[in-house]
């Protein structure tokens, strides 16, 4: 059947499957490729410069013209960083806080999302809108009352004070709710007919199907907690409990900053986030697409 015989009923998908169709050529194609390469370099070059600076000696950090490839290459910044403060303990603090915060968000947000998406009760939509409206409140506004609560509970300079305020997230609930709304209700209805409870449906049917959205939320919450600076700065003053962002802030001197030390600390901070993102990249992209949250 020819194109003219198909007429207006033909769809773009039918022609996209045509193996004889050639991709667009010409200068426009190279302009698009050039823009993509430029955008990629804009993102990658600062990270490469960070690694390069962390491998330079003090006298070569601010030389003109700048040296992209360090000569000589040295690990002095990393050794000096380990000597200045307990970088291993601070790294483990960040890892512990970020891991438990992400795990707590997965539990609380998935349970709240299940209630809002799969359980029918009076006022559920209004309650969800009120809960969602808390996203419009800046976190800086809640720091003072939250600090007072932590002080009354005796959680200043403790791990619970660092972790528990971050395990509840309106955004995480919204993300998971949007995903759960796309799961067919016939699955849970069949389980209810067989005598399953809400907990059985939630744990054995909904959670396994929601792995992409859960992976997306895990990446978001882990990165948010890993990079958090303001709340750990308020609630922790003990060096043994500091997280990486707070510890790195102490490297900035009042009159002089050793940028190679700062960049070495930044490399240590960025690497775990890259590992987490790459490990969950497939589920992350799938979860964002299927939850309906698109840029």
N, C-alpha and C positions, 0 to 999 in steps of 0.2 A: 504494500500500500504506500503510495507516494504522499508527500507533504500536502499537496493540494487536495488529495482524496480525504485526508484526515480532517481538514478544515479546522474550525475554531475549537473542536473538541480535543485537539492534541495538547498535551501537557509538556512542560519543560523537561520533566523527568524522562519522558519517552525519547526525547532527542538527545539527552545527556548520555543515555546508554548506547548511543550509536557509535560503534568503534571507528567509523570513518570520519567522525567530526574532529577537527583539529583545534587545539587551544589557540587563543588569540595571540597574534604576533605583532611585532613592530616596536616602535619606541615606547609606547605606553607600558608594555610588559617590562622593559628594562627600567623604566621609572619606578614601577611598583617594586621590583626587586631591589633597586637602589634604596628606596625608602625603608624597606624591611631590614636591609643590612645596616643602614644607618641607625635604625631604632635598636637593633640588637647590640651594636657597638656602644650605643649610649647607655645601655644597661650593663654590659659586661666590662667595659673599660674601667669604671670606678672600682669594681671588685679586683681587677687585675692590678690596678695601681695600689690598692690597699695591701695586697699580698707583697707587691714589690717594695713598698715602703717598710713593711715589717721585716724585710730581709736586709735592710741597709744599716750601716753603722751611723752613729750620730752625726759625723761630719759630712755625710753625703745626703742627708735627708732634704736639706733646703738649698742644695747647690743649683746654680744656674749655668747653662740650661739644665732642666731636670733630667735625671737618668731614669729611664723606664726599666732597664735591666740593671739590677744592682751590681756594682763592681767595687769592692769584692762582695760576694754573697756571704752573709753571716747570720747565725741564729742568736746573736747577742741579745736582741730585743726580747726573745722568748725566755732566755736564761735570766735576764734582768727582771722581767715581769714575775717570774717564779720566785725571785729573791725578795721582791718588794712586799708582796702579800701572798697569802695562801691561795693561789689561783686554782689549785686542784679542789680545795674545799669549796671555794666560791662556785666553781663549775658544777660540782655535785649538788650544791644548794639550788642552783638554777634548774638543773635537770630534775631534781626531786620535786620542786615546786611546780614546774611546768607539767610534769607527768601526772601528778596528783590533781592538779587543776583541770587538765584535759579529761582525765578519767571521771572526775566529779561532774564536769559539764555534760559528758556523754550520758551519765546516769540521770541527772536531774532534768536535763533538757529532753531526753528521749521519753521519760515518763510524763512530763508536762505536755509534750507534743502529742503523745498517744491520747491523753485525756482530751485535748482540744480537737484533735482530728478524728478520733474514732468513737468517742463516747458522747452521747447526746444528753445534755442537761440544760435546764432553763438558765438563760443568761450567759451561755458559754461564749458566744460571739462578742458580747459586750465586755465580758471579763478578759477575753483575749486582746481586745483593742486597748483596754486600760493597761494590761501587762505590756503590750507592744509600745504604748506611749512612753514608757520609761526609757526607751532608747533616745528620746529627745532631751533627756536630762544629762548634762555633761557630767562625766565622772568626777571632775574637780569639785563639783558642788557637794557631792556626797562624802568626800574624804573626811571632813571634820566630824560629822556625826558618826561615821563608821569608825574613826579613830577612837572616839569616846566610848563606843560600844566595846571595842577591843580592849580598851583600858579597864572597863568594868569587869570584863570577863577574865582579865589577867593574861591576855594573849599578846601583849607587846613584847617584841623580841622573842617570838616563838614561831614554829612552823605553822601551827593552826592559824595564827594571825596573818601569815603570808598566803596561805592556801584557801581557806574557807570563803573569804569574800569573793573569790573569783570562780567558784564552782556553780554559780547561778548566772544564767545569761538569757536575756530576752531575745537576743539575736539568734542564739542557738536553738531556742524553742521555735522561733519563727521558721528557721531554715528546715528543721526536721518536720514541722507540721506541714509545710508546703510539699515535702516529699511524701509524707504518709497519706496525704489526700489523694495521691495518684495510685495508691495500692487498691485493687478491687476489694470491695466489701464482702464479696461472695466467699473469700477465703476465711475470714473470721466468722461469718455466719455459719459456714459448714462446721467450723470448730466448735461453735456454741451449741450446735445441734448435737454434736458428739459428746457434749458435757464439759467442754473446756471452760476455764475461768478466764477473766480478763488478764490475769498474770500469765497464764499459759499462752494465750494469744499474743500478748506483748513480748514474751521472752522467746517463744518458739516459732512464731510466724512473722511478726512485724520486724523484730530486730534483725533476723537474717536477711530479710528483703531490703532493709534500710542500710546495708553496709556501705554503699557509696556515699550516702548523706552523712553517716556517722564518721567515715574517713575524712570527709570535707570538714566537718565540725572539729574533729580531732586536730587537723592541721591548723585551722584558724585559732583554736583555743591554745594549742601548744605555742604557736608563734606569738600570740598576744601575751601570754604569761611570760614567755622567755624574754620578750622585749620590754616588759613592764618596768617602768622606772619610778614613777611618782609614788605609788602606794608602797613598794618596798622601801623607798627612801623615808617615808613617814613612820612605818611600823617597825623598822629594824635599824638599830644603831650598833649592834655587835658585829664585828668583823667576821666572826665565825658563822653568822647567819646571812651575810650579804649575798645578793645575787649579782650576776655579771654586770648588768647595766649600772648598778650602784657602785660596784667595785671599780669599774672602768672610769667612772666620773672622778674618782680620786686621783687619776693620773693627770688630769688637767691642772697644771700649776697656776698660781696667781699671776706670775710674771713670765714664766717660761713653760712650754709644754713640749715634752719629748714625743714627737709624733710617731716615731718608729715604735715606741712602747704602746701608744694608743692603737696603732694599726695592728700590732701583734695581738692585743686584746680583742680587737674587732674581728680578726680572723678566727680566733677561738670561739667567739660568740656566733659568727655566721655559719660555721661548718655544721653544727648539729641541725640547724634549721634547714639547710640544703639536703641533708640526709633524710630528714623527716618528710620533706616535700617530695623528694624523688621516690621515696619508698611508697608514698600514698598518691602519687601523681595520677595514676589511672582512675582510682576511685574518686579523687578530688575533682577532676574534670567532669566525670560522669555525674557526680553528686550535684555540682553546680548547675549543669544542664537540666537534669531531671527535676530539680527542686523549683525551677522557674526563676531563679535569681540570676539574671543575665545582665552583662554590661551594656 
